Amino acid sequence: MAHHKGTSSFIMQRFTAALMIPLGLWFLIGVVSHLGADYEAARAWLEKPLNGVLTALFIAIGAWHMRIGMGEIIADYIASGLKTVLNLVNWLVCLALIAGAAWAVYNVSFAG
Amino acid sequence: MADSAQTARPLSPHLQIWRFTVTMAASITHRATGAVLYGGSLLLAVWTYALAFSPSLFSAVSGFVTSPVGFIIVAGYVWSLSFHLMNGLRHLYWDSGRGLAVPTATKTAWAVYIGSVILAAIILWAGYAGMGA
């Protein structure tokens, strides 16, 4: 990544990757294997504190990991001034993802 | 940020210059699945939004997931996550300084391809078998 923070990006990429291994397995087993659930059942599932916290963590830590990875792709293939714009869009998408997931989980857990 | 040293950086060599090996394919697939998961996480955000705020949007999402196009998208996401997760373990193992010999890296690349298909198939079977009626 071309912002003179290569070492910290490298470390955070590995750190978030390590966290995503158990979270990813949990997500595959806990969420995807319940794809058939109807609205009430899915909501009851997400209302459980552990499921809400882990869902929010999966999305938030995943978004952090995504930002670093997409930043690498942009740095590798985009040379023009477009790079700065794409990096900003990348930041905004990942921030919106974190905020959106936190807001949704909060609403299911406390405002339902 | 936009200093001249930055704009003069070289680009990465593009896909067409590599001779085909399974390790090269796994490397490219790792990046491609990462990009797929980037898009897939936005769909996941739609799912959590629907669950929190809109039962009608949720039932539309559920209906889409069971359609042929929806199945292909879900299957693509599940396999991408399986592959990226397993190949990520391979990367973390390399970071420890082990598993870097070519014969080992070739074996683990095949293991990741085969293992990720098996994991994705089990998860998808569990997810879609539960739908029944």
gemmi code that builds the backbone of each chain (N, CA, C; Angstrom):
import gemmi

chains = {
    "A": [
        ("MET", (0.853, -1.199, 0.000), (0.000, 0.000, 0.000), (0.881, 1.238, 0.000)),
        ("ALA", (0.500, 2.191, -0.815), (1.396, 3.304, -1.068), (1.089, 4.490, -0.166)),
        ("HIS", (0.949, 4.255, 1.105), (0.739, 5.414, 1.967), (1.749, 5.425, 3.116)),
        ("HIS", (2.909, 4.769, 2.902), (4.008, 4.806, 3.849), (3.629, 4.196, 5.184)),
        ("LYS", (2.689, 3.249, 5.160), (2.352, 2.517, 6.375), (2.357, 1.022, 6.063)),
        ("GLY", (3.319, 0.622, 5.240), (3.339, -0.758, 4.760), (3.404, -1.785, 5.865)),
        ("THR", (4.249, -1.546, 6.873), (4.418, -2.550, 7.918), (3.153, -2.707, 8.745)),
        ("SER", (2.519, -1.589, 9.111), (1.313, -1.714, 9.931), (0.174, -2.325, 9.125)),
        ("SER", (0.094, -2.014, 7.807), (-0.920, -2.664, 6.979), (-0.691, -4.170, 6.920)),
        ("PHE", (0.581, -4.548, 6.763), (0.937, -5.971, 6.702), (0.512, -6.681, 7.989)),
        ("ILE", (0.827, -6.069, 9.118), (0.505, -6.707, 10.399), (-1.002, -6.760, 10.606)),
        ("MET", (-1.706, -5.648, 10.304), (-3.160, -5.637, 10.514), (-3.860, -6.606, 9.576)),
        ("GLN", (-3.302, -6.778, 8.361), (-3.902, -7.744, 7.442), (-3.826, -9.145, 8.039)),
        ("ARG", (-2.680, -9.504, 8.602), (-2.528, -10.831, 9.226), (-3.373, -10.960, 10.487)),
        ("PHE", (-3.398, -9.890, 11.294), (-4.154, -9.928, 12.543), (-5.653, -10.116, 12.264)),
        ("THR", (-6.191, -9.304, 11.339), (-7.612, -9.445, 11.015), (-7.877, -10.792, 10.344)),
        ("ALA", (-6.908, -11.287, 9.552), (-7.073, -12.592, 8.908), (-7.206, -13.687, 9.960)),
        ("ALA", (-6.331, -13.629, 10.972), (-6.369, -14.656, 12.016), (-7.713, -14.623, 12.746)),
        ("LEU", (-8.235, -13.402, 13.010), (-9.538, -13.296, 13.677), (-10.661, -13.813, 12.789)),
        ("MET", (-10.502, -13.624, 11.464), (-11.570, -14.016, 10.540), (-11.677, -15.535, 10.370)),
        ("ILE", (-10.649, -16.283, 10.765), (-10.726, -17.741, 10.593), (-11.834, -18.348, 11.464)),
        ("PRO", (-11.795, -18.147, 12.796), (-12.925, -18.677, 13.581), (-14.246, -17.987, 13.244)),
        ("LEU", (-14.204, -16.651, 13.006), (-15.450, -15.947, 12.684), (-16.035, -16.447, 11.357)),
        ("GLY", (-15.176, -16.710, 10.376), (-15.643, -17.186, 9.069), (-16.262, -18.570, 9.167)),
        ("LEU", (-15.620, -19.456, 9.926), (-16.178, -20.801, 10.103), (-17.520, -20.716, 10.832)),
        ("TRP", (-17.564, -19.874, 11.869), (-18.810, -19.691, 12.606), (-19.905, -19.157, 11.671)),
        ("PHE", (-19.525, -18.193, 10.820), (-20.499, -17.594, 9.913), (-21.040, -18.629, 8.931)),
        ("LEU", (-20.134, -19.433, 8.351), (-20.568, -20.444, 7.387), (-21.532, -21.429, 8.042)),
        ("ILE", (-21.178, -21.874, 9.257), (-22.002, -22.887, 9.921), (-23.269, -22.259, 10.499)),
        ("GLY", (-23.107, -21.078, 11.137), (-24.225, -20.484, 11.859), (-25.213, -19.750, 10.970)),
        ("VAL", (-24.734, -19.095, 9.931), (-25.623, -18.267, 9.112), (-26.021, -18.986, 7.830)),
        ("VAL", (-25.023, -19.413, 7.053), (-25.355, -19.968, 5.738), (-26.132, -21.281, 5.881)),
        ("SER", (-25.800, -22.065, 6.901), (-26.515, -23.335, 7.038), (-27.932, -23.132, 7.567)),
        ("HIS", (-28.305, -21.886, 7.908), (-29.697, -21.586, 8.282), (-30.370, -20.688, 7.248)),
        ("LEU", (-29.924, -20.803, 6.003), (-30.475, -19.958, 4.944), (-31.986, -20.061, 4.822)),
        ("GLY", (-32.515, -21.239, 5.137), (-33.945, -21.461, 4.924), (-34.840, -20.838, 5.982)),
        ("ALA", (-34.248, -20.268, 7.035), (-35.058, -19.747, 8.133), (-35.976, -18.618, 7.665)),
        ("ASP", (-37.213, -18.584, 8.214), (-38.107, -17.473, 7.878), (-37.753, -16.254, 8.741)),
        ("TYR", (-38.470, -15.154, 8.522), (-38.123, -13.887, 9.164), (-38.081, -14.008, 10.685)),
        ("GLU", (-39.131, -14.608, 11.265), (-39.214, -14.697, 12.729), (-38.058, -15.516, 13.295)),
        ("ALA", (-37.776, -16.660, 12.638), (-36.715, -17.541, 13.124), (-35.346, -16.865, 12.991)),
        ("ALA", (-35.149, -16.175, 11.862), (-33.853, -15.512, 11.645), (-33.655, -14.399, 12.667)),
        ("ARG", (-34.735, -13.660, 12.957), (-34.636, -12.566, 13.916), (-34.383, -13.085, 15.322)),
        ("ALA", (-35.083, -14.179, 15.658), (-34.874, -14.787, 16.975), (-33.415, -15.237, 17.120)),
        ("TRP", (-32.865, -15.725, 15.999), (-31.461, -16.169, 16.024), (-30.529, -14.979, 16.275)),
        ("LEU", (-30.745, -13.876, 15.543), (-29.846, -12.717, 15.663), (-30.046, -11.981, 16.991)),
        ("GLU", (-31.235, -12.152, 17.613), (-31.499, -11.484, 18.892), (-30.661, -12.066, 20.027)),
        ("LYS", (-30.205, -13.313, 19.855), (-29.343, -13.891, 20.899), (-28.046, -13.095, 20.946)),
        ("PRO", (-27.641, -12.662, 22.182), (-26.488, -11.747, 22.287), (-25.241, -12.283, 21.584)),
        ("LEU", (-24.911, -13.557, 21.776), (-23.686, -14.097, 21.169), (-23.744, -14.003, 19.649)),
        ("ASN", (-24.917, -14.344, 19.070), (-25.034, -14.301, 17.607), (-24.938, -12.873, 17.082)),
        ("GLY", (-25.556, -11.922, 17.816), (-25.492, -10.521, 17.390), (-24.073, -9.994, 17.431)),
        ("VAL", (-23.370, -10.285, 18.547), (-21.992, -9.797, 18.697), (-21.100, -10.408, 17.620)),
        ("LEU", (-21.219, -11.714, 17.400), (-20.347, -12.375, 16.422), (-20.664, -11.917, 14.994)),
        ("THR", (-21.953, -11.676, 14.698), (-22.305, -11.162, 13.368), (-21.682, -9.787, 13.145)),
        ("ALA", (-21.812, -8.909, 14.164), (-21.234, -7.565, 14.044), (-19.713, -7.643, 13.899)),
        ("LEU", (-19.084, -8.538, 14.662), (-17.626, -8.687, 14.572), (-17.213, -9.232, 13.212)),
        ("PHE", (-17.967, -10.214, 12.706), (-17.649, -10.790, 11.389), (-17.653, -9.689, 10.333)),
        ("ILE", (-18.676, -8.829, 10.366), (-18.768, -7.780, 9.352), (-17.733, -6.688, 9.592)),
        ("ALA", (-17.528, -6.277, 10.852), (-16.619, -5.159, 11.137), (-15.162, -5.549, 10.881)),
        ("ILE", (-14.735, -6.701, 11.403), (-13.346, -7.118, 11.191), (-13.151, -7.494, 9.728)),
        ("GLY", (-14.189, -8.087, 9.122), (-14.126, -8.386, 7.695), (-13.968, -7.114, 6.867)),
        ("ALA", (-14.676, -6.044, 7.254), (-14.581, -4.781, 6.513), (-13.167, -4.206, 6.618)),
        ("TRP", (-12.582, -4.317, 7.783), (-11.213, -3.838, 7.987), (-10.243, -4.609, 7.080)),
        ("HIS", (-10.398, -5.930, 7.078), (-9.563, -6.802, 6.243), (-9.774, -6.492, 4.754)),
        ("MET", (-11.042, -6.259, 4.389), (-11.408, -5.925, 3.002), (-10.736, -4.637, 2.545)),
        ("ARG", (-10.711, -3.656, 3.434), (-10.132, -2.366, 3.059), (-8.647, -2.527, 2.726)),
        ("ILE", (-7.938, -3.306, 3.534), (-6.505, -3.507, 3.276), (-6.318, -4.264, 1.963)),
        ("GLY", (-7.106, -5.339, 1.764), (-6.953, -6.150, 0.557), (-7.291, -5.374, -0.706)),
        ("MET", (-8.391, -4.621, -0.676), (-8.766, -3.848, -1.856), (-7.755, -2.728, -2.088)),
        ("GLY", (-7.179, -2.199, -1.004), (-6.117, -1.201, -1.145), (-4.915, -1.770, -1.893)),
        ("GLU", (-4.598, -3.037, -1.639), (-3.494, -3.705, -2.360), (-3.820, -3.852, -3.841)),
        ("ILE", (-5.067, -4.230, -4.125), (-5.465, -4.398, -5.527), (-5.367, -3.054, -6.251)),
        ("ILE", (-5.846, -1.988, -5.597), (-5.785, -0.660, -6.207), (-4.322, -0.263, -6.434)),
        ("ALA", (-3.475, -0.487, -5.430), (-2.062, -0.108, -5.562), (-1.374, -0.889, -6.679)),
        ("ASP", (-1.788, -2.151, -6.884), (-1.138, -2.993, -7.895), (-1.536, -2.623, -9.321)),
        ("TYR", (-2.777, -2.224, -9.536), (-3.279, -2.132, -10.912), (-3.642, -0.731, -11.365)),
        ("ILE", (-3.753, 0.213, -10.447), (-4.197, 1.559, -10.847), (-3.048, 2.539, -10.628)),
        ("ALA", (-2.605, 3.173, -11.703), (-1.456, 4.069, -11.582), (-1.865, 5.535, -11.574)),
        ("SER", (-3.022, 5.843, -12.120), (-3.378, 7.249, -12.355), (-3.878, 7.921, -11.084)),
        ("GLY", (-4.277, 9.171, -11.223), (-4.848, 9.903, -10.114), (-6.150, 9.305, -9.617)),
        ("LEU", (-6.721, 8.421, -10.440), (-7.929, 7.704, -10.045), (-7.699, 6.914, -8.759)),
        ("LYS", (-6.427, 6.572, -8.518), (-6.076, 5.769, -7.347), (-6.544, 6.416, -6.050)),
        ("THR", (-6.333, 7.734, -5.936), (-6.723, 8.436, -4.712), (-8.229, 8.368, -4.510)),
        ("VAL", (-8.969, 8.552, -5.608), (-10.431, 8.501, -5.529), (-10.878, 7.097, -5.101)),
        ("LEU", (-10.285, 6.083, -5.731), (-10.687, 4.704, -5.413), (-10.358, 4.349, -3.966)),
        ("ASN", (-9.216, 4.825, -3.480), (-8.875, 4.556, -2.079), (-9.885, 5.195, -1.134)),
        ("LEU", (-10.338, 6.402, -1.472), (-11.351, 7.064, -0.641), (-12.668, 6.311, -0.690)),
        ("VAL", (-13.068, 5.876, -1.902), (-14.313, 5.106, -2.034), (-14.210, 3.815, -1.224)),
        ("ASN", (-13.024, 3.175, -1.305), (-12.791, 1.953, -0.552), (-12.990, 2.181, 0.945)),
        ("TRP", (-12.413, 3.264, 1.465), (-12.596, 3.627, 2.868), (-14.075, 3.808, 3.206)),
        ("LEU", (-14.777, 4.568, 2.357), (-16.177, 4.887, 2.654), (-17.048, 3.643, 2.635)),
        ("VAL", (-16.820, 2.750, 1.646), (-17.608, 1.516, 1.570), (-17.427, 0.704, 2.848)),
        ("CYS", (-16.171, 0.566, 3.290), (-15.905, -0.258, 4.468), (-16.447, 0.387, 5.742)),
        ("LEU", (-16.329, 1.710, 5.858), (-16.902, 2.405, 7.017), (-18.419, 2.263, 7.037)),
        ("ALA", (-19.051, 2.411, 5.857), (-20.513, 2.292, 5.779), (-20.948, 0.883, 6.179)),
        ("LEU", (-20.155, -0.105, 5.760), (-20.468, -1.491, 6.095), (-20.449, -1.704, 7.609)),
        ("ILE", (-19.404, -1.174, 8.259), (-19.279, -1.329, 9.713), (-20.432, -0.620, 10.413)),
        ("ALA", (-20.695, 0.629, 10.010), (-21.765, 1.401, 10.653), (-23.117, 0.742, 10.418)),
        ("GLY", (-23.357, 0.297, 9.182), (-24.638, -0.309, 8.848), (-24.884, -1.593, 9.620)),
        ("ALA", (-23.863, -2.430, 9.719), (-24.023, -3.699, 10.430), (-24.250, -3.462, 11.914)),
        ("ALA", (-23.488, -2.519, 12.486), (-23.642, -2.230, 13.907), (-25.047, -1.703, 14.196)),
        ("TRP", (-25.532, -0.829, 13.316), (-26.857, -0.242, 13.497), (-27.949, -1.311, 13.388)),
        ("ALA", (-27.818, -2.196, 12.409), (-28.822, -3.245, 12.218), (-28.844, -4.198, 13.403)),
        ("VAL", (-27.666, -4.635, 13.842), (-27.608, -5.582, 14.961), (-28.126, -4.921, 16.232)),
        ("TYR", (-27.769, -3.644, 16.441), (-28.258, -2.905, 17.605), (-29.788, -2.860, 17.609)),
        ("ASN", (-30.357, -2.590, 16.445), (-31.810, -2.478, 16.369), (-32.503, -3.807, 16.633)),
        ("VAL", (-31.941, -4.889, 16.099), (-32.534, -6.203, 16.338), (-32.434, -6.560, 17.821)),
        ("SER", (-31.295, -6.206, 18.443), (-31.052, -6.620, 19.822), (-31.829, -5.797, 20.839)),
        ("PHE", (-31.949, -4.477, 20.616), (-32.464, -3.601, 21.674), (-33.731, -2.842, 21.301)),
        ("ALA", (-33.966, -2.641, 20.019), (-35.091, -1.789, 19.646), (-36.269, -2.621, 19.152)),
        ("GLY", (-36.107, -3.937, 19.156), (-37.171, -4.791, 18.635), (-38.305, -4.862, 19.635)),
    ],
    "B": [
        ("MET", (-0.015, 13.005, 0.328), (-0.196, 11.655, -0.173), (0.224, 11.533, -1.634)),
        ("ALA", (-0.246, 12.453, -2.476), (-0.018, 12.283, -3.924), (1.322, 12.884, -4.338)),
        ("ASP", (2.414, 12.399, -3.726), (3.715, 12.920, -4.121), (4.204, 12.200, -5.376)),
        ("SER", (5.327, 12.710, -5.963), (5.763, 12.172, -7.246), (6.286, 10.748, -7.097)),
        ("ALA", (6.890, 10.429, -5.941), (7.393, 9.070, -5.743), (6.242, 8.065, -5.825)),
        ("GLN", (5.076, 8.485, -5.323), (3.935, 7.580, -5.332), (3.422, 7.350, -6.751)),
        ("THR", (3.276, 8.425, -7.535), (2.717, 8.264, -8.872), (3.687, 7.537, -9.790)),
        ("ALA", (5.003, 7.482, -9.442), (5.976, 6.806, -10.298), (6.102, 5.320, -9.976)),
        ("ARG", (5.312, 4.828, -9.005), (5.437, 3.416, -8.642), (5.080, 2.512, -9.816)),
        ("PRO", (5.801, 1.378, -9.972), (5.465, 0.453, -11.056), (4.175, -0.311, -10.740)),
        ("LEU", (3.480, -0.738, -11.785), (2.303, -1.587, -11.588), (2.741, -3.039, -11.460)),
        ("SER", (1.856, -3.848, -10.861), (2.124, -5.287, -10.751), (2.091, -5.915, -12.146)),
        ("PRO", (2.908, -6.954, -12.405), (2.789, -7.663, -13.684), (1.376, -8.227, -13.834)),
        ("HIS", (0.833, -8.185, -15.032), (-0.545, -8.630, -15.202), (-0.651, -10.134, -15.428)),
        ("LEU", (-1.875, -10.609, -15.419), (-2.126, -12.056, -15.346), (-1.474, -12.858, -16.466)),
        ("GLN", (-1.401, -12.287, -17.678), (-1.050, -13.107, -18.841), (0.425, -13.503, -18.898)),
        ("ILE", (1.269, -12.935, -18.006), (2.694, -13.269, -18.150), (3.078, -14.552, -17.405)),
        ("TRP", (2.161, -15.112, -16.599), (2.542, -16.261, -15.776), (2.306, -17.580, -16.507)),
        ("ARG", (3.312, -18.494, -16.413), (3.116, -19.871, -16.861), (2.178, -20.558, -15.855)),
        ("PHE", (1.270, -21.420, -16.368), (0.295, -22.005, -15.462), (0.929, -23.010, -14.506)),
        ("THR", (0.747, -22.769, -13.199), (1.024, -23.773, -12.172), (-0.117, -23.660, -11.174)),
        ("VAL", (-0.323, -24.710, -10.372), (-1.438, -24.655, -9.432), (-1.186, -23.608, -8.345)),
        ("THR", (0.098, -23.374, -8.016), (0.382, -22.356, -7.001), (0.063, -20.960, -7.525)),
        ("MET", (0.373, -20.729, -8.821), (0.022, -19.441, -9.425), (-1.493, -19.275, -9.494)),
        ("ALA", (-2.193, -20.385, -9.832), (-3.651, -20.319, -9.896), (-4.239, -20.020, -8.519)),
        ("ALA", (-3.689, -20.648, -7.482), (-4.202, -20.410, -6.127), (-3.985, -18.964, -5.701)),
        ("SER", (-2.840, -18.399, -6.089), (-2.562, -17.001, -5.756), (-3.571, -16.067, -6.416)),
        ("ILE", (-3.821, -16.302, -7.709), (-4.781, -15.463, -8.426), (-6.194, -15.677, -7.879)),
        ("THR", (-6.525, -16.939, -7.591), (-7.849, -17.235, -7.046), (-8.040, -16.581, -5.682)),
        ("HIS", (-6.959, -16.514, -4.898), (-7.060, -15.876, -3.581), (-7.476, -14.408, -3.734)),
        ("ARG", (-6.840, -13.725, -4.658), (-7.197, -12.322, -4.877), (-8.599, -12.190, -5.467)),
        ("ALA", (-8.928, -13.067, -6.422), (-10.254, -12.991, -7.052), (-11.358, -13.269, -6.033)),
        ("THR", (-11.158, -14.296, -5.183), (-12.192, -14.590, -4.184), (-12.281, -13.444, -3.177)),
        ("GLY", (-11.161, -12.795, -2.885), (-11.205, -11.634, -2.004), (-12.091, -10.543, -2.573)),
        ("ALA", (-11.963, -10.306, -3.871), (-12.796, -9.290, -4.520), (-14.263, -9.704, -4.527)),
        ("VAL", (-14.523, -11.005, -4.743), (-15.900, -11.509, -4.706), (-16.503, -11.300, -3.318)),
        ("LEU", (-15.707, -11.576, -2.282), (-16.209, -11.431, -0.909), (-16.481, -9.971, -0.581)),
        ("TYR", (-15.713, -9.065, -1.182), (-15.953, -7.622, -1.012), (-17.386, -7.299, -1.460)),
        ("GLY", (-17.734, -7.789, -2.669), (-19.094, -7.574, -3.161), (-20.123, -8.335, -2.338)),
        ("GLY", (-19.779, -9.561, -1.953), (-20.720, -10.389, -1.198), (-21.059, -9.793, 0.158)),
        ("SER", (-20.080, -9.108, 0.765), (-20.352, -8.529, 2.084), (-21.387, -7.416, 1.976)),
        ("LEU", (-21.474, -6.781, 0.805), (-22.510, -5.754, 0.624), (-23.892, -6.419, 0.586)),
        ("LEU", (-23.968, -7.625, -0.012), (-25.234, -8.359, 0.005), (-25.582, -8.799, 1.430)),
        ("LEU", (-24.558, -9.180, 2.175), (-24.771, -9.554, 3.576), (-25.319, -8.368, 4.365)),
        ("ALA", (-24.827, -7.161, 4.039), (-25.323, -5.951, 4.704), (-26.802, -5.733, 4.387)),
        ("VAL", (-27.201, -6.035, 3.141), (-28.616, -5.920, 2.766), (-29.456, -6.897, 3.610)),
        ("TRP", (-28.910, -8.110, 3.802), (-29.614, -9.132, 4.576), (-29.821, -8.664, 6.023)),
        ("THR", (-28.765, -8.111, 6.673), (-28.920, -7.663, 8.058), (-29.850, -6.449, 8.130)),
        ("TYR", (-29.780, -5.569, 7.106), (-30.670, -4.419, 7.077), (-32.121, -4.884, 6.992)),
        ("ALA", (-32.380, -5.850, 6.111), (-33.739, -6.357, 5.945), (-34.237, -6.999, 7.232)),
        ("LEU", (-33.352, -7.738, 7.882), (-33.744, -8.410, 9.121), (-34.098, -7.400, 10.203)),
        ("ALA", (-33.386, -6.270, 10.225), (-33.614, -5.272, 11.262), (-34.825, -4.397, 10.962)),
        ("PHE", (-35.047, -4.057, 9.714), (-35.998, -2.978, 9.424), (-37.138, -3.331, 8.480)),
        ("SER", (-37.023, -4.448, 7.760), (-38.024, -4.636, 6.710), (-38.330, -6.108, 6.429)),
        ("PRO", (-39.383, -6.637, 7.099), (-39.766, -8.033, 6.831), (-40.072, -8.282, 5.357)),
        ("SER", (-40.657, -7.287, 4.662), (-41.000, -7.527, 3.258), (-39.737, -7.634, 2.406)),
        ("LEU", (-38.719, -6.795, 2.716), (-37.444, -6.919, 1.995), (-36.801, -8.260, 2.328)),
        ("PHE", (-36.940, -8.697, 3.601), (-36.339, -9.974, 3.991), (-36.952, -11.124, 3.203)),
        ("SER", (-38.288, -11.112, 3.040), (-38.892, -12.224, 2.297), (-38.519, -12.159, 0.821)),
        ("ALA", (-38.296, -10.936, 0.299), (-37.823, -10.823, -1.080), (-36.419, -11.415, -1.213)),
        ("VAL", (-35.560, -11.133, -0.202), (-34.203, -11.684, -0.217), (-34.261, -13.209, -0.138)),
        ("SER", (-35.112, -13.725, 0.772), (-35.246, -15.178, 0.911), (-35.705, -15.814, -0.395)),
        ("GLY", (-36.651, -15.159, -1.056), (-37.130, -15.677, -2.331), (-36.039, -15.691, -3.384)),
        ("PHE", (-35.231, -14.625, -3.386), (-34.147, -14.531, -4.362), (-33.106, -15.626, -4.132)),
        ("VAL", (-32.804, -15.887, -2.854), (-31.785, -16.881, -2.508), (-32.144, -18.265, -3.041)),
        ("THR", (-33.449, -18.546, -3.117), (-33.869, -19.871, -3.587), (-34.043, -19.924, -5.102)),
        ("SER", (-33.930, -18.804, -5.791), (-34.024, -18.822, -7.253), (-32.700, -19.340, -7.831)),
        ("PRO", (-32.723, -19.811, -9.095), (-31.466, -20.333, -9.684), (-30.327, -19.316, -9.660)),
        ("VAL", (-30.615, -18.062, -10.026), (-29.556, -17.042, -10.013), (-29.072, -16.811, -8.580)),
        ("GLY", (-30.034, -16.775, -7.644), (-29.677, -16.579, -6.239), (-28.800, -17.703, -5.723)),
        ("PHE", (-29.125, -18.937, -6.136), (-28.314, -20.075, -5.702), (-26.882, -19.939, -6.202)),
        ("ILE", (-26.727, -19.526, -7.463), (-25.379, -19.379, -8.026), (-24.592, -18.322, -7.243)),
        ("ILE", (-25.274, -17.219, -6.880), (-24.592, -16.156, -6.135), (-24.201, -16.639, -4.732)),
        ("VAL", (-25.150, -17.309, -4.045), (-24.849, -17.812, -2.701), (-23.735, -18.852, -2.764)),
        ("ALA", (-23.818, -19.774, -3.758), (-22.790, -20.807, -3.889), (-21.433, -20.176, -4.180)),
        ("GLY", (-21.417, -19.146, -5.034), (-20.162, -18.452, -5.344), (-19.580, -17.790, -4.106)),
        ("TYR", (-20.456, -17.183, -3.291), (-19.993, -16.528, -2.077), (-19.449, -17.553, -1.082)),
        ("VAL", (-20.197, -18.657, -0.908), (-19.795, -19.669, 0.073), (-18.476, -20.325, -0.335)),
        ("TRP", (-18.337, -20.653, -1.631), (-17.074, -21.253, -2.053), (-15.930, -20.240, -1.932)),
        ("SER", (-16.201, -18.979, -2.295), (-15.163, -17.951, -2.186), (-14.686, -17.801, -0.745)),
        ("LEU", (-15.643, -17.791, 0.189), (-15.258, -17.664, 1.602), (-14.480, -18.904, 2.050)),
        ("SER", (-14.930, -20.089, 1.612), (-14.221, -21.323, 1.970), (-12.798, -21.298, 1.439)),
        ("PHE", (-12.653, -20.904, 0.171), (-11.327, -20.896, -0.447), (-10.420, -19.861, 0.220)),
        ("HIS", (-10.944, -18.637, 0.379), (-10.129, -17.551, 0.917), (-9.703, -17.866, 2.352)),
        ("LEU", (-10.600, -18.509, 3.107), (-10.293, -18.879, 4.490), (-9.189, -19.941, 4.528)),
        ("MET", (-9.362, -20.986, 3.713), (-8.369, -22.076, 3.733), (-7.035, -21.615, 3.153)),
        ("ASN", (-7.071, -20.874, 2.052), (-5.816, -20.393, 1.478), (-5.180, -19.334, 2.383)),
        ("GLY", (-6.025, -18.624, 3.159), (-5.495, -17.678, 4.137), (-4.697, -18.397, 5.216)),
        ("LEU", (-5.182, -19.578, 5.622), (-4.410, -20.389, 6.566), (-3.048, -20.747, 5.974)),
        ("ARG", (-3.054, -21.044, 4.655), (-1.816, -21.368, 3.959), (-0.863, -20.160, 4.008)),
        ("HIS", (-1.417, -18.978, 3.785), (-0.596, -17.766, 3.851), (-0.018, -17.554, 5.253)),
        ("LEU", (-0.849, -17.765, 6.283), (-0.364, -17.559, 7.652), (0.718, -18.575, 7.992)),
        ("TYR", (0.567, -19.784, 7.460), (1.592, -20.813, 7.663), (2.908, -20.367, 7.011)),
        ("TRP", (2.812, -19.820, 5.798), (4.010, -19.291, 5.123), (4.654, -18.174, 5.939)),
        ("ASP", (3.792, -17.329, 6.544), (4.325, -16.207, 7.325), (5.183, -16.691, 8.482)),
        ("SER", (4.951, -17.927, 8.926), (5.777, -18.489, 10.004), (7.095, -19.028, 9.448)),
        ("GLY", (7.280, -18.924, 8.135), (8.535, -19.363, 7.523), (8.537, -20.817, 7.108)),
        ("ARG", (7.374, -21.472, 7.189), (7.295, -22.896, 6.836), (6.436, -23.111, 5.596)),
        ("GLY", (6.544, -24.294, 5.010), (5.680, -24.681, 3.896), (5.990, -23.998, 2.581)),
        ("LEU", (7.170, -23.417, 2.475), (7.483, -22.617, 1.285), (8.145, -23.419, 0.165)),
        ("ALA", (8.621, -24.632, 0.435), (9.244, -25.438, -0.626), (8.223, -25.713, -1.722)),
        ("VAL", (8.688, -25.725, -2.978), (7.750, -25.830, -4.102), (6.857, -27.087, -4.024)),
        ("PRO", (7.420, -28.280, -3.750), (6.535, -29.457, -3.689), (5.462, -29.318, -2.606)),
        ("THR", (5.845, -28.721, -1.454), (4.877, -28.528, -0.372), (3.805, -27.520, -0.780)),
        ("ALA", (4.237, -26.411, -1.364), (3.284, -25.375, -1.767), (2.323, -25.908, -2.832)),
        ("THR", (2.821, -26.774, -3.712), (1.955, -27.377, -4.731), (0.909, -28.281, -4.088)),
        ("LYS", (1.350, -29.096, -3.137), (0.409, -29.992, -2.453), (-0.655, -29.203, -1.691)),
        ("THR", (-0.223, -28.156, -0.957), (-1.196, -27.412, -0.160), (-2.146, -26.618, -1.066)),
        ("ALA", (-1.655, -26.214, -2.259), (-2.560, -25.521, -3.195), (-3.674, -26.470, -3.645)),
        ("TRP", (-3.310, -27.689, -4.027), (-4.340, -28.671, -4.396), (-5.273, -28.947, -3.231)),
        ("ALA", (-4.702, -29.070, -2.033), (-5.525, -29.364, -0.847), (-6.549, -28.256, -0.620)),
        ("VAL", (-6.144, -27.002, -0.858), (-7.060, -25.878, -0.649), (-8.192, -25.912, -1.681)),
        ("TYR", (-7.846, -26.205, -2.958), (-8.907, -26.288, -3.969), (-9.906, -27.388, -3.625)),
        ("ILE", (-9.392, -28.572, -3.312), (-10.286, -29.706, -3.040), (-11.056, -29.495, -1.743)),
        ("GLY", (-10.324, -29.066, -0.696), (-10.961, -28.863, 0.602), (-12.039, -27.790, 0.563)),
        ("SER", (-11.799, -26.713, -0.201), (-12.780, -25.616, -0.222), (-14.058, -26.040, -0.956)),
        ("VAL", (-13.914, -26.890, -1.979), (-15.111, -27.384, -2.679), (-15.919, -28.284, -1.744)),
        ("ILE", (-15.226, -29.137, -0.980), (-15.925, -30.036, -0.052), (-16.640, -29.232, 1.039)),
        ("LEU", (-15.914, -28.257, 1.630), (-16.522, -27.447, 2.697), (-17.738, -26.689, 2.164)),
        ("ALA", (-17.593, -26.065, 0.986), (-18.700, -25.292, 0.418), (-19.894, -26.205, 0.127)),
        ("ALA", (-19.631, -27.417, -0.385), (-20.717, -28.338, -0.702), (-21.479, -28.738, 0.555)),
        ("ILE", (-20.743, -28.995, 1.655), (-21.402, -29.390, 2.909), (-22.271, -28.244, 3.430)),
        ("ILE", (-21.702, -27.022, 3.440), (-22.442, -25.860, 3.962), (-23.688, -25.596, 3.111)),
        ("LEU", (-23.539, -25.651, 1.788), (-24.678, -25.379, 0.901), (-25.740, -26.461, 1.050)),
        ("TRP", (-25.274, -27.710, 1.174), (-26.240, -28.799, 1.354), (-27.039, -28.567, 2.634)),
        ("ALA", (-26.336, -28.203, 3.733), (-27.022, -27.961, 5.002), (-27.991, -26.789, 4.869)),
        ("GLY", (-27.554, -25.733, 4.176), (-28.385, -24.537, 4.062), (-29.628, -24.758, 3.226)),
        ("TYR", (-29.474, -25.466, 2.113), (-30.618, -25.621, 1.209), (-31.484, -26.823, 1.573)),
        ("ALA", (-30.885, -27.849, 2.215), (-31.687, -29.001, 2.627), (-32.701, -28.584, 3.686)),
        ("GLY", (-32.324, -27.592, 4.532), (-33.203, -27.162, 5.603), (-34.417, -26.397, 5.106)),
        ("MET", (-34.461, -26.079, 3.818), (-35.551, -25.232, 3.325), (-36.833, -26.024, 3.088)),
        ("GLY", (-36.697, -27.270, 2.663), (-37.851, -28.139, 2.482), (-39.015, -27.425, 1.834)),
        ("ALA", (-40.109, -27.299, 2.572), (-41.282, -26.612, 2.063), (-40.965, -25.145, 2.011)),
    ],
}
model = gemmi.Model(1)
for chain_id, residues in chains.items():
    chain = gemmi.Chain(chain_id)
    for i, (resn, *xyz) in enumerate(residues, 1):
        res = gemmi.Residue()
        res.name, res.seqid = resn, gemmi.SeqId(i, " ")
        for name, pos in zip(("N", "CA", "C"), xyz):
            atom = gemmi.Atom()
            atom.name, atom.element = name, gemmi.Element(name[0])
            atom.pos, atom.b_iso = gemmi.Position(*pos), 0.0
            res.add_atom(atom)
        chain.add_residue(res)
    model.add_chain(chain)
structure = gemmi.Structure()
structure.add_model(model)
structure.setup_entities()
